[in-house]
Amino acid sequence: KMPGSPIFGVAPAAASTATAVDLVMGIVAESHSPLSQQPPLLPPLPLVGSIVELQGLSRTELNGLRGIALSPSVALQQRGRCGICLDDGRQLSVGAANLVPIVTLDGIPGKGQGAFSRLPLKAGDLVLRERPALLGRLGQPPDRRLFKSLSSDAQRAVMSLHDAYVGGASGPTLEGIVLTNALPRGARSDETVLCPLASRFNHSCAPNAEYLWVESILAEEIRAVRDISVGEEVCVNYFGDAVRQPSGARRIQLQEGFRFDCRCPVCTASGPETAASDERRARLVRLGEDILRCRECPEEGIAMAEEMLEIMNIEGISGPRTVAQVCNDGFELSLLIGDDSESQYWAHLSYEAHRLGWGEDYPMTPLMRQYAQQPPKLQGSRPTTASTVTGRQRQAKRRDVKEAETKQVLEQGCDFALTALD
């Protein structure tokens, strides 16, 4: 079972077991902030698992570095300090006054709480790494013994989550909270994890971040999939590939699964914009089905893969984990053609998707990096001929046609086209 360490806030004062931070802490980053000398006025410690940036330290080479807030021991907590694990593995003890969370939770009228960026984020940046409070399995009731083994702080964090299934005068139930907030423990898994902090991130049909379960460290991560500005809400996708569906299908699934109407920019766009988006996403669904039948005509399949990536980019659903399978399909189809340059191109796209979405240690990441340098050979693949049109050439041709059509529309003075371009 997962250890019952607190997920939100700090460890309870009654705790006595030393954490790994106390045992392996190699560096103490002393602060020159006056606040660190005033215990009664100590600022709150960051949420465990959140990402923080070091600022205002006397050791200036540490300022600007980011790391993960660890669960503090009683000794650290009483001193107003927190253990931080940097990307290079170093663990530091830092005063709370010198830690700036990259994301904070704020209230949103009609939506409860949401996560907002406090510092600039770039695509691929880690936003959260959280160990689950509860483990479970689809279709089974939550483990109440595991819940009772949690600290009082962790229990309160779980029970403060939204229950979409609460009815009448009764309050939230553990069953309803788990059913509303549990995440899959990896792709195509019937096991679930409940992470209170990760559950605070709201849904968008054009998300700027995405969930990722990392089995090797038994933790749920959230990573940015595009650059995020200060003050922008950080949103994720609640229902996987269903985000590719047109608005009507998405609305039904969100109501059935989460009991809310999405008010993201995609779902609240004007009538013409919604119609255009629905048409693109319906096309995306069809292409995803048709590409599976292209083994005998790989050139057509590659053209489909390119069109899928283009639609995903337009629709704002081109996160690394979302496009990874499309990149893999393009790579496999390029092997059937027997064009090394085409295979290297798609292997590189797949490598970048896996690197940003899963990290360098994920098994597919180094494999696709290897294939980008030296693609494998398949028996029965067709040799490349001078008449073979590569995917990049097809993409360039479609782009030229699109630009010509846009120029023609603009010359005709179509107001709708001008609005769409804005």
Secondary structure, DSSP 8 states (H G I E B T S, - for coil): ------SSS---TT--S--HHHHH--EEE-B--GGGG-GGG------TTBEEEE-SBSSGGGTT-EEEE----HHHHHTTEEEEEETTS-EEEEEGGGEEESEEEEEETTTEEEEEESS-B-TT-EEEEE--SEEEETTS---HHHHHHS-HHHHHHHHTS--TT--TT----HHHHHHHH-EESSTT-SEEEE-TTGGGS-B-SS-SEEEEEEGGGTEEEEEESS-B-TT-B--B-SSGGGGGS-HHHHHHHHHHHH-----STTTTS-HHHHHHHHHHHHHHHHHHHHGGG-TT-HHHHHHHHHHHHHHHHHHT---HHHHHHHHHHHHHHHHHHT-HHHHHHHHHHHHHHHHHHH-TTSTHHHHHHHHHHS----TT-----TT---HHHHHHHHHHHHHHHHHHHHHTT-HHHHHHH-
